[in-house]
């Protein structure tokens, strides 16, 4: 069991592994991860015949968790959220008029909690090697989406009332996009591991 939990995640495969150089690498990864999360949150791909676009924000959250591991992934997520809390426009639907604490306490609040939980889950599963094969990575993404949606839907229900169509607001419009992102991650992460293996000879 210990061996299974001590497997490397992708960011462990390059750069420094100890000392100040490792800390510098981790700091750079956190900054890069925050930038990725902020950019991905604003990327929306239209779905033909649907009023809902596919946001790449959740894809970035889950892949950062898998690539960084639970600890570094969580630090990156918290850094991104702190920047958003300070009023910077880094969230999917935040704007110059709606941002910071006001935005985070609105309808998105539960999903932000879910992001933290899903990041830790994906990082933990990656340490167990779930990011190295397409079937396991797909399963990890599916579990991550479940963990992400549960607090999001609970938050919506508490905010607006359980008599409202909570599933129609906060779940069903996004299922197609989540399936696409799940498939993309299931292919991407194992492919990157194969590249790492080839680079190592």
For each residue, the residues with C-beta under 8 A, 3 or more apart:
1: 4 5
2: 5 6
3: 6 7
4: 1 7 127 128 129
5: 1 2 127 128
6: 2 3 127
7: 3 4 126 127 128 129
8: 12 13
9: 12 66 67 68 69 123 126 127 131
10: 13 66 67 68 126 131 189 192 193 196
11: 14 15 25 29 67 68 69 72
12: 8 9 17 69
13: 8 10 196
14: 11
15: 11 21 22 25
16: 19 21 22 24 25
17: 12 22
18: 21 22
19: 16 22 23
20: 23 24
21: 15 16 18 24 25
22: 15 16 17 18 19 25 26
23: 19 20 26 27
24: 16 20 21 27 28
25: 11 15 16 21 22 28 29
26: 22 23 29 30 72
27: 23 24 30 31
28: 24 25 31 32
29: 11 25 26 32 33 68 72 76
30: 26 27 33 34 72 75 76 79
31: 27 28 34 35
32: 28 29 35 36
33: 29 30 36 37 64 68 73 76 79 80
34: 30 31 37 38 76 79 80 83 90
35: 31 32 38 39
36: 32 33 39 40 60 64
37: 33 34 40 41 57 60 61 64 76 77 80 90
38: 34 35 41 42 80 83 88 90
39: 35 36 42 43
40: 36 37 43 55 56 57 59 60
41: 37 38 55 56 57 60 90 91 92
42: 38 39 92
43: 39 40 55 56 57
44: 53 54 55 56
45: 53 54 56 177
46: 53 54
47: 50 52 53 54 176 177
48:
49:
50: 47 173 176
51: 173
52: 47 173 174 177
53: 44 45 46 47 177
54: 44 45 46 47 176 177 180 181
55: 40 41 43 44 58 92 177
56: 40 41 43 44 45 59 60 181
57: 37 40 41 43 60 61 91 92
58: 55 61 62 115 145 148 178 181
59: 40 56 62 63 181 184 185
60: 36 37 40 41 56 57 63 64
61: 37 57 58 64 65 77 115 118 119 148
62: 58 59 65 66 118 119 122 141 144 145 148 181 185
63: 59 60 66 67 122 185 188 189
64: 33 36 37 60 61 67 68 73 76 77 119
65: 61 62 68 69 70 73 77 118 119 120 121 122 123 126 144
66: 9 10 62 63 73 122 123 125 126 130 131 137 140 185 189
67: 9 10 11 63 64 73 126 131 189 192
68: 9 10 11 29 33 64 65 72 73 76 123
69: 9 11 12 65 72 73 123 126 127
70: 65 73 74 119 120 121 122 123 124 127
71: 74 75 123
72: 11 26 29 30 68 69 75 76 123
73: 33 64 65 66 67 68 69 70 76 77 119 120 122 123
74: 70 71 77 78 116 119 120 123
75: 30 71 72 78 79
76: 29 30 33 34 37 64 68 72 73 79 80 119
77: 37 61 64 65 73 74 80 81 115 116 119
78: 74 75 81 82 116
79: 30 33 34 75 76 82 83
80: 33 34 37 38 76 77 83 84 90
81: 77 78 84 85 104 112 116
82: 78 79 85 86
83: 34 38 79 80 86 88 90
84: 80 81 87 88 90 91 94 99 100 103 104
85: 81 82 100 101 104
86: 82 83 100
87: 84 99 100
88: 38 83 84 99
89: 94 95 96 99
90: 34 37 38 41 80 83 84 94
91: 41 57 84 94 99 103 104 108 112
92: 41 42 55 57 108
93: 98 103 108
94: 84 89 90 91 98 99 103
95: 89 98 99
96: 89 99
97:
98: 93 94 95 102 103 106
99: 84 87 88 89 91 94 95 96 102 103
100: 84 85 86 87 103 104
101: 85 104 105
102: 98 99 105 106
103: 84 91 93 94 98 99 100 106 108
104: 81 84 85 91 100 101 108 109 112
105: 101 102 109
106: 98 102 103 109 159
107: 155 156 159 160 170
108: 91 92 93 103 104 111 112 152
109: 104 105 106 112 113 155 159
110: 113 114 151 152 153 154 155 156
111: 108 114 115 148 149 151 152 155
112: 81 91 104 108 109 115 116
113: 109 110 116 117 151 152 155
114: 110 111 117 118 147 148 149 150 151 152
115: 58 61 77 111 112 118 119 148
116: 74 77 78 81 112 113 119 120
117: 113 114 120 121 147 148 151
118: 61 62 65 114 115 121 122 144 145 147 148
119: 61 62 64 65 70 73 74 76 77 115 116 122 123
120: 65 70 73 74 116 117 123 124
121: 65 70 117 118 124 125 140 143 144 147
122: 62 63 65 66 70 73 118 119 125 126 140 141 144
123: 9 65 66 68 69 70 71 72 73 74 119 120 126 127
124: 70 120 121 127 128
125: 66 121 122 128 130 131 136 140 143
126: 7 9 10 65 66 67 69 122 123 129 130 131 140
127: 4 5 6 7 9 69 70 123 124
128: 4 5 7 124 125
129: 4 7 126 132 136
130: 66 125 126 133 136 137 139 140
131: 9 10 66 67 125 126 136 137 140 189 190 193
132: 129 136 137 189 190 193
133: 130 136 137 190
134: 137 138 186 187 190
135: 138 139 186
136: 125 129 130 131 132 133 139 140
137: 66 130 131 132 133 134 140 141 185 186 189 190
138: 134 135 141 142 182 183 185 186
139: 130 135 136 142 143
140: 66 121 122 125 126 130 131 136 137 143 144
141: 62 122 137 138 144 145 181 182 185 186
142: 138 139 145 146 182
143: 121 125 139 140 146 147
144: 62 65 118 121 122 140 141 147 148
145: 58 62 118 141 142 148 149 178 182
146: 142 143 149 150
147: 114 117 118 121 143 144 150
148: 58 61 62 111 114 115 117 118 144 145 151 152
149: 111 114 145 146 152 153 170 171
150: 114 146 147 153 154
151: 110 111 113 114 117 148 154 155
152: 108 110 111 113 114 148 149 155 156 170
153: 110 149 150 156 157 166 167 170 171
154: 110 150 151 157 158
155: 107 109 110 111 113 151 152 158 159
156: 107 110 152 153 159 160 164 166 169 170
157: 153 154 160 161 162 164 166
158: 154 155
159: 106 107 109 155 156
160: 107 156 157 164 166 169
161: 157 164
162: 157 166
163:
164: 156 157 160 161 169
165: 168 169
166: 153 156 157 160 162 169 170 171
167: 153 170 171 172
168: 165 171 172 173
169: 156 160 164 165 166 173
170: 107 149 152 153 156 166 167 174
171: 149 153 166 167 168 174 175
172: 167 168 175
173: 50 51 52 168 169
174: 52 170 171 177 178
175: 171 172 178 179
176: 47 50 54 179 180
177: 45 47 52 53 54 55 174 180 181
178: 58 145 174 175 181 182
179: 175 176 182 183
180: 54 176 177 183 184
181: 54 56 58 59 62 141 177 178 184 185
182: 138 141 142 145 178 179 185 186
183: 138 179 180 186 187
184: 59 180 181 187 188
185: 59 62 63 66 137 138 141 181 182 188 189
186: 134 135 137 138 141 182 183 189 190
187: 134 183 184 190 191
188: 63 184 185 191 192
189: 10 63 66 67 131 132 137 185 186 192 193
190: 131 132 133 134 137 186 187 193 194
191: 187 188 194 195
192: 10 67 188 189 195 196
193: 10 131 132 189 190 196 197
194: 190 191 197 198
195: 191 192 198 199
196: 10 13 192 193 199 200
197: 193 194 200
198: 194 195 201
199: 195 196
200: 196 197
201: 198
